[in-house]
Amino acid sequence: MSEKKNSSMAVFIPVMLCFFTMGFVDLVGIASNYVQKDLSLADSQANIMPSLVFFWFLLFSVPTGMLMNKIGRKKTVLLSIIVTVLSLILPLFGESYEMMLIAFSLLGIGNALMQTSLNPLVSNIVSGDRLASTLTFGQFIKAIASFLAPYIAMWGATQVLPSFGLGWKVLFPIYAIIGILAIVALALTHIDEAPAQKAASFGGAFKLLGKPYILLCFLGIMCHVGIDVGTNTTAPKILMERLSFSLDEAAFATSLYFIFRTIGCFSGSFILRKMSSRMFAMISVAMIICSMLLLFFGHAAWALYIGIALVGFGNSNIFSICFAQALLFDPDHENEISGLMIMGLFGGTIFPLCMGYMSDMWGTLGAVAVMAVGALYLAFYTLKIKK
């Protein structure tokens, strides 16, 4: 890997630990299912939780770009992890619907700060020609935290710690401790940052959407995260509806998705060094479309498992490709583009809300249909990717 002078393992490892912390946001999928069960919520009510997490990307992404210019990328990442740890501590003091909404809001705010600042921080560590593969490796580390979350929740719910009153919520203190370790590791790490750019602004960011290619990348990220959060939340419900699984049994679907997303991120970090982003994106989106067909029409366990695995692998590298394509298209506005692209994660609000209402009317078929719309856009986007 071609690296910059401050890209030693002593720097790389703490930054990758921050990517692991970034993955905590994906616990919202399995957590919302357990909260729905505990509080007897409708799908539309339960889907407000993951939607609320990603709503804050709309409000905080561009301001975070402005903050980075004032205090630097590293300090912004540290602030983001502090907010994330706070969000993980709150559920330990109550399990009401309102408390969970507050906790998930803070989780979303922390993740908006983190994704906006951590991705460009990587550009201070590796050279531009390796940016996509390095971001993908970071997504691989992030995915490890994502697929561990359902297992930890199931472990707490079915075997350990119920006597301490935690149950599935044992997930929160475990991840909070790791978050604190990430804060310490990054705080003790020296990173040479690029000079501050012209302050980002809402007007400047939205002006960039006037560039067609930036807009295509922005919409691509919206669809990617919509499919990601949608699968994370809906996959267990598909198994429960069509195979009569209990929630604890169906939680495996979320882990299966993240296992293959993890495999996809890891392999993608090497494939993107040898294959063009456009070709790899085409292959990935083809997998996503096949998965939508299996999840829509499949009723056998094997078909649903293959569908979940395909969307996990296929969707694993779309974010990194879109993000890197946007940064490389206009490197003079890295902070503004970073804030704008992370604002695209607002798709994680739009998709679950639409899926929740469609699911209330037509079951999981309605939810899958919403994700399929995002898959069709990604198919269009791949034709426009720069080679």
VOBA-21942 format. One record per residue: x, y, z of N, C-alpha, C in turn; residue in three letters. Coordinates in steps of 0.001 Angstrom, whole numbers, plus 500000, padded with zeros to 6 digits. Layout:
! residues N
XYZXYZXYZALA/...
! end
This chain:
! residues 387
500851498805500000500000500000500000500882501239500000MET/500587502158499093501316503417499046500829504303500174SER/501754504777501033501355505467502246502042506812502391GLU/501455507683503172502082508931503528502978508693504738LYS/503770509712505086504806509526506097504247509201507472LYS/503010509644507788502467509372509117501576508133509132ASN/501715507288508112500866506110507996501543504868508554SER/502087504921509750502661503760510409501551502981511096SER/501880501766511522500889500951512217500433501621513503MET/501315502419514124500965503113515361499841504119515130ALA/499712504605513895498625505506513538497449504734512981VAL/497752503747512150496721502998511441495800502243512392PHE/496367501609513416495568500790514330494556501619515126ILE/494935502741515754493933503556516451492818504060515523PRO/493183504420514281492169504886513337491206503751512999VAL/491717502536512830490849501399512540489962501062513753MET/490465501299514970489635501106516162488465502086516146LEU/488714503278515612487623504251515467486597503766514457CYS/487047503101513391486104502519512427485255501435513099PHE/485874500667514014485113499672514771484015500364515579PHE/484373501477516209483395502244516979482295502796516081THR/482655503158514856481660503635513906480573502581513659MET/480942501311513751480000500223513511478937500078514579GLY/479103500761515719478113500654516788476738501112516321PHE/476702502010515323475416502530514859474522501417514340VAL/475107500334513856474305499261513275473616498389514315ASP/473905498609515602473175497863516628471710498273516664LEU/471394499417516023470018499900516030469067498907515381VAL/469563498121514416468709497150513746468181496095514699GLY/469087495367515359468656494319516273468033494920517528ILE/468546496069517989467996496698519188466545497119518978ALA/466236497660517798464862498091517535463911496906517516SER/464394495740517078463551494546517098463259494099518528ASN/464270494157519396464049493779520795463166494800521512TYR/463374496093521226462522497116521822461079496949521344VAL/460906496636520056459566496402519524458885495250520250GLN/459635494196520508459078493043521221458755493411522671LYS/459674494106523340459491494448524753458308495392524971ASP/458118496340524026457090497374524201455867497158523315LEU/455847496025522575454695495686521712454370496821520734SER/455363497223519932455202498321518991454826497806517607LEU/454134498629516829453870498332515431455141498551514626ALA/455202497995513397456391498155512564456704499627512312ASP/455670500422512058455893501836511770456484502556512979SER/456069502174514200456635502769515410458072502321515621GLN/458324501021515430459667500478515641460648501058514635ALA/460209501273513401461113501772512370461458503245512547ASN/460760503924513456461138505303513761462525505335514397ILE/462875504272515134464160504259515833465347504289514874MET/465464503344513903466574503470512950466462504719512089PRO/465235505151511797465053506366511011465571507577511767SER/465320507603513076465762508728513894467282508780513969LEU/467917507611514024469379507568514064469958508308512859VAL/469412508048511685469994508602510470469419509968510102PHE/468377510405510802467843511742510572468893512809510869PHE/469713512564511885470674513574512327471804513790511330TRP/471989512861510407472979513075509362472593514273508494PHE/471302514497508340470833515625507541471237516950508177LEU/471177517029509505471431518282510209472889518499510589LEU/473623517420510857474950517571511456476113517362510489PHE/475881516808509316476999516470508438477771517700507973SER/477090518673507381477773519875506889478332520714508045VAL/477584520944509134478195521647510270479451520961510801PRO/479495519636510694480705518931511124481874519286510221THR/481604519479508931482653519935508030483190521287508450GLY/482305522163508907482721523472509415483534523321510696MET/483085522414511577483785522176512841485190521642512602LEU/485336520764511597486653520204511293487652521297510940MET/487191522340510263488083523425509886488539524239511093ASN/487755524208512172488082524973513367488950524190514356LYS/488605522939514589489318522177515614490133521015515054ILE/489988520711513769490732519615513159489925518326513109GLY/490333517439512237489609516179512030489737515231513214ARG/490935515133513778491147514214514901490294514601516101LYS/490282515886516468489479516309517614487989516119517356LYS/487574516264516107486161516040515771485805514571515937THR/486714513687515532486482512251515723486386511924517213VAL/487265512509518020487221512271519468485881512713520059LEU/485407513876519641484106514358520109482995513396519711LEU/483078512873518510482032511960518017481961510685518854SER/483116510169519262483120508936520052482597509203521461ILE/482888510388522004482358510747523327480829510765523297ILE/480250511361522260478789511395522127478244509979521956VAL/478953509151521192478527507766520975478510506982522285THR/479559507135523080479622506430524375478467506869525271VAL/478150508163525289477029508655526080475718508002525637LEU/475557507837524329474325507210523817474202505761524263SER/475330505103524488475318503702524902475090503548526399LEU/475368504597527147475182504540528600473731504817528984ILE/473064505704528256471695506107528598470710504949528737LEU/470691503953527813469697502875527937469819502063529213PRO/470947502161529895471131501424531139470334502038532285LEU/469795503264532077469045503953533117467541503949532860PHE/467112503235531833465686503153531556465431502447530245GLY/464236501873530097463912501134528883462620501623528249GLU/462233502848528551461016503392527949461274503733526483SER/460192503879525737460284504234524325460978505585524170TYR/460636506529525049461223507865524980462729507825525251GLU/463137507019526232464565506908526545465338506325525368MET/464762505318524716465439504711523580465520505686522409MET/464508506514522226464548507507521152465670508525521407LEU/465828508934522677466899509873523017468264509224522787ILE/468404507975523236469679507270523076470033507098521606ALA/469055506700520795469317506497519375469571507829518663PHE/468975508905519164469273510226518591470741510584518819SER/471219510382520056472623510660520356473546509737519568LEU/473122508479519388473913507548518590474040508057517155LEU/472939508588516626472960509133515278473821510384515172GLY/473719511268516159474529512496516151476018512148516215ILE/476368511242517126477762510824517246478277510200515969GLY/477445509377515324477880508721514104477980509693512941ASN/477094510705512909477191511733511866478506512491511992ALA/478867512855513223480149513523513459481314512625513044LEU/481204511344513392482308510421513153482511510135511669MET/481430509840510974481577509488509567482039510681508744GLN/481613511882509116482029513068508377483504513362508577THR/484022513103509767485409513466510079486396512315509927SER/485967511077510182486912509958510153487315509598508729LEU/486363509617507799486704509270506418487745510211505820ASN/487585511546505933488654512415505415489948512342506223PRO/489845511950507516491073511780508297491956510700507674LEU/491315509697507062492063508631506400492905509191505253VAL/492423510263504606493179510856503497494467511504503974SER/494623511687505288495881512183505855496847511044506164ASN/496374509823505934497179508655506288497660507899505062ILE/496831507815504018497208507085502807497091507996501603VAL/497755507639500531497722508432499315496407508241498577SER/496069509206497747494764509220497091494469508014496250GLY/495487507420495616495219506289494736494834505035495505ASP/495026505034496826494639503882497649493462504235498567ARG/492845505367498341491809505829499261490618504882499299LEU/490130504474498117488941503606498078489186502285498793ALA/490355501659498552490631500369499179490825500511500689SER/491444501625501133491636501839502566490315502126503263THR/489457502938502633488125503180503195487334501880503274LEU/487498501031502272486807499746502283487315498861503409THR/488637498891503666489163498126504794488601498668506102PHE/488460499994506199487821500583507377486395500107507526GLY/485686499988506401484322499467506440484306498002506877GLN/485363497260506538485492495879507006485592495841508527PHE/486425496717509089486553496780510548485214497200511169ILE/484565498194510556483253498640511024482247497497511007LYS/482305496675509963481340495587509820481506494519510898ALA/482721494381511428482925493414512516482062493795513712ILE/482069495087514067481219495555515168479751495347514840ALA/479409495527513565478013495395513144477497493973513301SER/478284492981512849477757491615512915477888490999514301PHE/478767491565515148478856491065516522477650491496517362LEU/477055492649517022475963493190517840474809492211518034ALA/474269491576516972473165490635517193473562489446518054PRO/474800488956517891475245487827518694475342488203520174TYR/475859489387520442475965489836521837474576490012522438ILE/473648490574521647472278490763522131471607489419522411ALA/471762488465521492471186487127521693471812486449522905MET/473121486604523040473845486024524181473280486558525487TRP/473067487856525561472519488446526772471072488079527007GLY/470304487946525911468874487670526044468579486230526438ALA/469438485309526012469104483893526176469955483145527192THR/471151483674527529472032482865528365472622483582529574GLN/473047484828529395473810485436530478473230486764530908VAL/473513487095532146473251488403532735471806488830532926LEU/470782488025532551469428488473532879469264488726534370PRO/470010488008535183469905488196536636470383489580537062SER/471184490222536223471628491573536517470687492617535928PHE/469615492156535315468625493072534771468990493665533427GLY/470000493135532749470418493684531464469820492941530277LEU/469890491611530281469388490851529148470102491250527867GLY/469333491485526799469927491845525516470674493179525576TRP/470348494002526576470981495324526682472418495255527191LYS/472933494049527455474343493906527793475214494434526652VAL/474621494489525466475305495044524299475830496459524552LEU/475050497279525262475403498690525444476667498903526278PHE/476792498306527479478025498545528244479268497954527590PRO/479121496833526884480277496242526207480820497196525149ILE/479930497745524340480373498663523296480821500007523871TYR/480229500407524989480663501662525629482112501561526093ALA/482491500422526643483872500222527104484838500278525922ILE/484465499637524816485326499674523627485445501107523101ILE/484336501851523170484364503246522740485338504075523567GLY/485370503836524869486302504554525740487745504216525374ILE/488005502943525058489348502550524622489739503264523333LEU/488773503431522422489041504128521158489402505591521416ALA/488717506216522369489015507616522715490455507747523205ILE/490838506850524107492196506903524669493240506659523581VAL/493010505644522736493985505291521702494191506430520708ALA/493106507042520255493231508121519276493819509370519909LEU/493440509658521151493956510850521833495472510793521987ALA/496018509606522132497460509435522323498217509308521004LEU/497506509381519881498121509194518561498316510537517861THR/499528510776517354499806512010516606499530511784515123HIS/498733512665514527498433512595513099498670513971512491ILE/499480514027511450499711515280510726498531515519509796ASP/497753516563510091496570516849509288496880517867508204GLU/496111517774507125496245518742506046495784520107506536ALA/496302521200505962495870522547506365494367522706506195PRO/493765523498507083492319523723507021491934524343505690ALA/490805523878505158490291524411503917489359525575504217GLN/488859526196503169487844527227503326486651526624504050LYS/486109527341505023485028526803505850483864526306505009ALA/483432525087505341482269524538504656481013525254505112ALA/479999525227504293478738525870504624477615525114503953SER/476385525330504453475245524695503813475145525130502354PHE/475320526425502128475222526929500763476279526330499862GLY/477521526250500376478601525682499577478384524214499296GLY/477881523484500300477655522054500114476556521804499084ALA/475448522501499230474349522289498289474697522781496887PHE/475595523762496804476049524214495496476782523098494764LYS/477491522260495538478198521132494941477235520121494329LEU/476003520076494839475011519174494250474639519597492835LEU/474999520822492488474769521272491128475691520607490131GLY/476742519975490635477611519190489764477003517800489613LYS/476602517417488392475861516158488201476534514939488815PRO/477857514836488704478519513638489220478467513580490739TYR/478604514721491399478489514772492857477081514370493279ILE/476074514833492554474690514476492858474471512973492707LEU/475039512384491655474902510938491455475500510165492631LEU/476676510599493094477331509934494230476509510101495508CYS/475960511297495704475130511587496871473906510663496911PHE/473210510542495797472027509680495731472419508210495865LEU/473611507873495361474086506501495505474275506123496963GLY/474835507053497744475016506790499175473663506702499881ILE/472698507540499484471356507463500072470754506078499867MET/470875505563498643470306504241498357471086503133499051CYS/472407503270499099473224502265499782472813502123501248HIS/472743503251501953472446503174503385470986502787503618VAL/470089503175502685468696502746502801468574501237502743GLY/469296500618501803469288499158501686469970498525502892ILE/471043499140503360471790498617504505470930498598505763ASP/470365499750506112469525499835507313468246499023507128VAL/467710499046505916466490498286505639466681496804505835GLY/467793496259505327468066494828505494468343494499506943THR/469126495341507590469463495178509002468205495042509853ASN/467196495854509548465965495887510335464950494837509891THR/464856494594508591463775493783508033464110492305507907THR/465397491957507760465761490554507562465200489630508654ALA/465314489982509944464705489107510956463187488998510803PRO/462542490094510419461086490078510263460658489171509117LYS/461479489095508068461176488198506949461184486756507419ILE/462189486366508214462255484994508729461109484709509693LEU/460736485705510500459639485521511443458310485364510708MET/458121486139509643456856486108508904456714484858508044GLU/457793484462507377457679483376506394458094482009506923ARG/458929481975507970459388480699508508458934480466509944LEU/458148481409510491457606481303511858458713481185512907SER/459816481903512693460903481908513665460548482837514824PHE/461121482547516006461043483492517110462056484607516860SER/461969485699517620462902486806517417464334486372517684LEU/464556485591518735465913485146519046466479484282517929ASP/465638483447517298466088482640516163466324483504514927GLU/465421484459514712465503485296513517466640486304513580ALA/467135486605514770468233487561514903469468487103514140ALA/469534485804513852470641485273513051470690485937511677PHE/469535486350511154469501486969509827470342488234509788ALA/470279489040510855471078490259510910472565489927510942THR/472933488917511717474337488510511770474805487971510424SER/473950487191509754474302486653508441474576487790507463LEU/473733488820507499473925489972506628475284490622506892TYR/475600490844508169476845491530508491478073490640508307PHE/477903489335508444479029488430508152479447488587506696ILE/478462488577505792478800488682504375479173490112503999PHE/478658491104504723479116492466504477480571492608504918ARG/480926491934506007482302491955506482483225491277505475THR/482806490116504974483596489412503958483743490289502712ILE/482654490960502340482686491819501162483630492989501331GLY/483616493600502507484521494726502767485980494283502752CYS/486250493138503375487621492649503435488142492306502046PHE/487356491545501296487788491175499942487822492392499029SER/486885493314499232486831494509498395488062495379498541GLY/488657495408499740489847496230499957491011495751499096SER/490992494471498695492027493937497802491580493980496339PHE/490300493662496094489792493641494720489886495016494077ILE/489599496069494865489616497423494318491017497882493928LEU/492048497158494362493401497485493927493676496934492531ARG/492917495908492151493157495229490876492064495500489847LYS/490863495775490296489714495939489404489220497378489471MET/488704497887488375488186499249488361486967499358489267SER/486767500541489828485618500766490699484311500510489945SER/484279500901488678483054500730487892482687499260487720ARG/483653498429487339483372497011487133482967496335488436MET/483685496653489528483361496030490805481975496465491283PHE/481630497735491046480301498223491427479217497510490638ALA/479452497264489360478462496554488539478207495143489071MET/479290494452489427479146493104489978478392493150491307ILE/478733494136492141478095494266493453476597494537493326SER/476236495443492436474822495793492272474038494631491670VAL/474664493850490800474003492660490261473629491702491396ALA/474518491585492389474226490739493554473038491296494345MET/473003492629494506471916493247495257470579492998494569ILE/470541493137493253469289492918492508468834491467492638ILE/469779490525492529469425489109492720468875488870494126CYS/469468489531495108469012489350496490467591489875496674SER/467267491011496039465918491558496156464885490584495599MET/465225489920494487464315488934493898464102487756494848LEU/465186487285495471465068486164496402464273486549497643LEU/464511487757498172463798488189499371462326488489499084LEU/462012488837497850460618489136497498459832487861497231PHE/460424486942496479459686485746496073459996484511496913PHE/461123484507497646461542483315498364460715483017499605GLY/460441481745499812459758481302501031460497480140501705HIS/461471479568501017462297478520501607463462479170502362ALA/463898478498503406464972479057504227466232479304503403ALA/466578478338502527467816478476501761467779479694500843TRP/466597479964500248466478481111499341466627482424500106ALA/466022482497501275466108483722502066467525483942502592LEU/468182482865503014469554482997503503470488483467502387TYR/470319482893501192471161483313500061470885484776499727ILE/469607485177499770469253486559499490469895487523500474GLY/469862487183501752470467488032502791471981488095502609ILE/472594486953502286474045486920502084474447487754500869ALA/473680487673499783474004488413498568473924489921498769LEU/472882490372499474472774491816499692473871492285500651VAL/474270491427501579475363491783502479476672491971501733GLY/476995491015500869478237491112500105478154492228499064PHE/477047492286498342476924493250497258476913494692497723GLY/476299494955498867476169496332499350477381496801500153ASN/478331495908500378479425496199501308480396497265500818SER/480544497416499515481555498332498995480977499555498296ASN/479669499655498224479041500758497499479373502108498152ILE/479321502171499476479622503424500158481034503910499844PHE/482011503025499982483399503414499766483624503890498332SER/482997503222497375483150503609495976482543504985495733ILE/481317505197496222480654506500496042481445507616496715CYS/481879507373497944482593508388498719483922508743498055PHE/484687507717497689485992507963497074485837508640495714ALA/484825508229494946484589508847493642484306510345493791GLN/483525510699494802483185512108495017484408512913495461ALA/485200512358496386486386513063496869487412513258495746LEU/487606512231494949488596512311493879488133513206492734LEU/486813513352492591486274514211491532486592515679491804PHE/486578516073493089486828517479493442487625517547494744ASP/488934517220494679489753517175495905489960518533496568PRO/489654519616495881489819520948496467488737521289497480ASP/487684520477497548486583520735498490486310519485499324HIS/487399518860499838487265517588500553486302517671501727GLU/486447518686502587485607518763503778484143518972503424ASN/483865519847502458482482520080502056481876518830501426GLU/482652518174500571482142516959499925481938515860500954ILE/482854515751501921482687514750502973481386514979503737SER/481143516232504137479901516535504840478685516241503997GLY/478764516577502704477637516341501810477370514858501617LEU/478421514079501409478246512639501194477687511967502448MET/478179512390503614477653511800504847476206512241505067ILE/475857513440504594474463513846504656473586512868503885MET/474171512236502874473441511235502104473000510044502934GLY/473634509842504094473206508756504981471810509016505540LEU/471289510208505271469891510497505606468951509502504923PHE/469456508829503907468667507761503290468278506690504293GLY/469073506569505373468739505625506438467530506046507236GLY/467070507278507042465809507724507643464653507498506684THR/464837507880505434463759507814504456463326506380504180ILE/464303505492503939463961504116503576463214503365504691PHE/463718503349505944462981502610506981461576503142507237PRO/461399504472507155460051505013507340459110504505506260LEU/459562504579505006458738504072503898458508502578504044CYS/459548501855504429459427500412504588458481500047505724MET/458511500840506807457622500562507933456160500687507550GLY/455820501753506839454430501939506434454015500914505379TYR/454916500606504450454601499589503447454455498211504094MET/455280497975505124455205496696505827453911496559506619SER/453437497664507206452156497626507916451020497258506967ASP/451131497677505699450064497414504725450213496063504028MET/451434495721503625451634494527502797452677493562503347TRP/453049493711504592454024492809505177455422493068504643GLY/456283492075504759457676492268504356457836492457502850THR/456851492033502062456919492261500617456991493752500316LEU/456216494540501048456233495981500854457575496582501200GLY/458188496071502281459498496585502694460566496264501655ALA/460551495046501133461534494648500121461354495470498848VAL/460108495777498493459844496565497286460495497942497377ALA/460480498540498571461114499852498759462624499742498540VAL/463239498691499095464679498508498904465021498259497448MET/464122497580496732464368497280495321464477498555494487ALA/463731499586494878463821500876494173465244501428494293VAL/465819501334495500467194501778495703468175500962494883GLY/467932499658494764468811498793493979468790499179492503ALA/467626499547491992467518499953490593468281501250490340LEU/468234502184491302469022503411491116470512503095491082TYR/470971502212491980472387501864492002472824501241490685LEU/471927500481490056472239499913488747472479501036487733ALA/471665502076487798471843503236486928473152503955487251PHE/473442504099488535474648504820488963475918504151488463TYR/475954502818488477477172502125488059477556502457486615THR/476573502775485796476864503121484402477553504475484276LEU/477473505281485320478037506639485290479377506759486017LYS/479796505679486716481029505742487487482231505971486585ILE/483115506848487034484354507077486291485218505819486361LYS/485815505461485248486621504240485224487926504430485969LYS/
! end
